[in-house]
């Protein structure tokens, strides 16, 4: 259990500006997976785009809703407990490999910026930050600082991050999901209220992630499937 008390979470803001929704296909020429501690140079994070056309590309493992992650207060909780009675968007970042992954912090900021749109679809976002080392406080603080740097609305600096940000110490959850690489392959899962996986996307390189638009489209499909049939 990690004795983490990250007061810095209280000052992560919700913004409608900054990164936008991450729409449009990945930038051409992005390299494959990075070596430990190095990432593709990105001159301006605002040029980062994720895939609008992302569809499930793996068969998900069973019982994702019962995977256990660690909150920043050091409490182990299952995914379904973190989400409550909602659909779930589970986002697994690459983790810390000597420096903060610009794609991970940009992706997380996009979820902050667009959280209201996801909440309108009766869904909760859960962002997982994998850690190899047990001492994760300093690395997570650096990650949060990088997320904050991409949120530009000064009015909301005092607002907390609106969804659970949890840790995966020793990559236990990553191993159970079968997405181990250097650390973790960036992955996104959408679960319905019964915990069934309806969308599973595992990126093959750092920049390979679904956009917010792609996630919203999947949530709309889920909402339509849950609607009662018309007489």
C-alpha positions in Angstrom: 0.0 0.0 0.0 1.3 3.4 -0.9 1.1 6.1 1.8 0.5 8.9 -0.7 -1.2 12.1 0.2 -1.1 14.3 -2.8 -2.5 17.7 -1.9 -1.5 18.8 -5.4 -4.6 17.0 -6.7 -6.7 19.8 -5.1 -5.3 22.4 -7.4 -5.6 20.5 -10.7 -8.2 22.4 -12.7 -11.0 21.6 -15.0 -10.7 23.6 -18.2 -12.6 24.0 -21.4 -9.6 25.4 -23.1 -6.1 24.1 -23.8 -5.9 20.7 -25.5 -9.4 20.5 -26.9 -10.8 17.0 -27.5 -7.8 15.3 -29.1 -9.6 14.8 -32.4 -8.1 13.8 -35.8 -5.7 11.0 -36.7 -2.3 10.6 -35.2 0.4 12.9 -36.6 2.4 11.3 -39.4 5.9 10.2 -38.7 5.5 9.5 -35.0 8.0 6.9 -34.1 7.3 3.5 -32.4 7.6 2.7 -28.7 10.3 4.8 -27.0 13.3 3.4 -25.2 13.3 3.8 -21.4 13.5 7.5 -20.4 13.2 8.9 -23.9 10.2 10.1 -26.0 9.7 11.5 -29.4 10.4 15.2 -29.4 7.1 17.1 -29.6 7.7 20.8 -30.2 4.2 21.8 -29.1 1.9 19.5 -27.2 -1.1 21.2 -28.9 -0.1 19.6 -32.1 -0.8 16.1 -30.6 -3.8 14.4 -32.1 -5.2 11.0 -31.3 -7.3 8.7 -33.5 -11.0 9.6 -34.2 -11.4 6.2 -36.0 -10.3 3.9 -33.2 -12.2 0.7 -32.8 -11.6 -2.3 -30.5 -8.4 -4.0 -31.6 -8.0 -6.7 -28.9 -10.0 -9.3 -27.1 -10.4 -7.9 -23.5 -9.5 -10.0 -20.5 -12.2 -11.0 -18.1 -13.2 -9.2 -14.9 -11.6 -5.8 -15.7 -14.2 -4.3 -13.4 -12.7 -6.3 -10.5 -9.1 -5.2 -11.0 -7.7 -3.4 -8.0 -5.7 -0.2 -8.2 -4.4 2.1 -5.4 -5.8 5.5 -4.8 -3.5 8.5 -4.0 -4.5 8.0 -0.3 -3.1 4.5 -0.4 -6.4 2.7 -0.5 -6.9 -0.4 -2.7 -10.1 -0.2 -4.6 -11.7 -2.2 -7.5 -12.5 -0.5 -10.7 -16.3 -0.9 -10.2 -16.0 0.6 -6.7 -14.3 3.7 -8.1 -16.9 4.2 -10.8 -20.1 3.6 -8.8 -23.2 2.8 -10.9 -21.9 4.2 -14.1 -20.4 3.2 -17.4 -16.6 3.3 -17.2 -13.8 4.7 -19.3 -10.6 3.1 -18.0 -7.5 4.7 -19.4 -4.1 3.1 -18.7 -1.2 5.5 -19.3 2.3 4.4 -20.2 3.6 5.3 -16.7 6.9 7.0 -15.7 10.0 5.9 -17.5 12.5 8.5 -16.3 10.5 11.5 -17.5 6.8 12.3 -18.0 5.3 11.0 -21.2 3.9 14.0 -23.1 1.3 11.9 -24.8 0.0 10.6 -21.4 -0.2 14.0 -19.8 -1.8 15.5 -22.9 -4.4 12.6 -23.0 -5.2 13.1 -19.4 -5.7 16.8 -19.8 -8.1 16.1 -22.7 -10.2 14.0 -20.4 -10.2 16.8 -17.8 -11.2 19.3 -20.4 -14.0 17.1 -21.7 -15.2 15.5 -18.5 -18.6 17.1 -18.6 -19.3 15.6 -22.0 -18.4 12.1 -20.7 -20.4 12.6 -17.5 -23.5 13.6 -19.6 -23.3 10.0 -21.0 -23.5 8.6 -17.5 -19.9 7.5 -17.5 -16.9 7.8 -15.1 -13.3 8.2 -16.2 -10.6 6.4 -14.3 -7.0 7.1 -15.3 -4.3 4.6 -14.2 -0.7 5.6 -13.7 1.6 2.5 -13.7 4.6 2.5 -11.4 7.5 0.1 -11.2 8.9 1.6 -8.0 7.0 1.7 -4.7 7.9 5.4 -4.1 5.4 7.0 -6.5 4.7 10.3 -4.9 7.4 12.4 -6.7 6.8 10.9 -10.1 3.0 11.3 -9.8 3.4 14.9 -8.8 5.5 15.5 -11.9 2.8 13.9 -14.0 0.1 16.1 -12.4 2.3 19.2 -12.9 2.6 18.3 -16.6 -1.2 17.8 -16.9 -1.8 21.2 -15.3 0.6 22.8 -17.7 -1.8 21.8 -20.5 -4.9 23.3 -18.9 -5.0 27.0 -19.7 -8.2 28.4 -18.1 -6.9 30.4 -15.2 -10.3 30.5 -13.6 -10.3 26.8 -12.6 -6.9 26.4 -11.1 -8.4 25.7 -7.6 -10.7 23.0 -8.9 -9.8 19.3 -8.2 -9.3 16.8 -11.0 -12.9 15.5 -11.6 -12.2 11.8 -11.9 -10.2 9.1 -10.1 -6.5 9.1 -10.8 -5.1 5.8 -9.4 -1.8 4.0 -9.2 -0.7 0.5 -10.4 2.3 -0.3 -8.2 4.6 -3.0 -9.5 2.5 -3.1 -12.7 0.2 -5.7 -11.2 -2.9 -4.5 -13.2 -0.8 -4.0 -16.3 0.3 -7.6 -16.2 -3.3 -8.8 -15.6 -4.4 -6.9 -18.6 -1.6 -8.3 -20.7 -0.4 -4.9 -21.8 3.1 -5.0 -20.5 5.8 -3.4 -22.7 8.6 -1.2 -21.5 6.1 -0.2 -18.9 2.5 -0.3 -20.2 1.1 0.0 -23.7 -1.4 3.0 -23.6 -4.8 1.4 -23.4 -8.4 2.4 -23.2 -11.4 0.2 -22.1 -15.1 1.1 -22.0 -17.2 -1.0 -19.6 -21.0 -0.9 -19.2 -22.8 -0.7 -15.9 -22.7 -4.4 -15.5 -18.9 -4.4 -15.9 -18.9 -5.9 -19.4 -16.2 -4.7 -21.7 -17.7 -3.0 -24.8 -14.5 -1.4 -26.2 -10.9 -2.4 -25.8 -8.1 -0.5 -27.5 -4.4 -1.2 -26.9 -2.0 1.3 -28.6 1.1 0.0 -30.4 3.1 3.1 -29.9 3.1 6.1 -27.5 0.9 8.2 -29.7 -1.6 5.5 -30.6 -4.7 6.3 -28.5 -8.4 6.9 -29.1 -9.4 10.6 -29.3 -12.2 12.0 -27.1 -14.4 12.0 -30.1 -13.8 8.2 -30.6 -14.6 7.6 -26.9 -17.8 9.7 -27.0 -18.9 7.8 -30.1 -18.5 4.5 -28.2 -20.4 5.8 -25.2 -23.2 7.0 -27.5 -23.4 3.5 -29.0 -23.5 2.1 -25.5 -26.3 4.5 -24.4 -28.3 3.5 -27.5 -27.9 -0.2 -26.7 -29.1 0.4 -23.1 -32.2 2.3 -24.2 -35.4 0.3 -23.8 -37.0 -0.9 -27.0 -39.8 1.3 -28.4 -43.2 -0.5 -28.5 
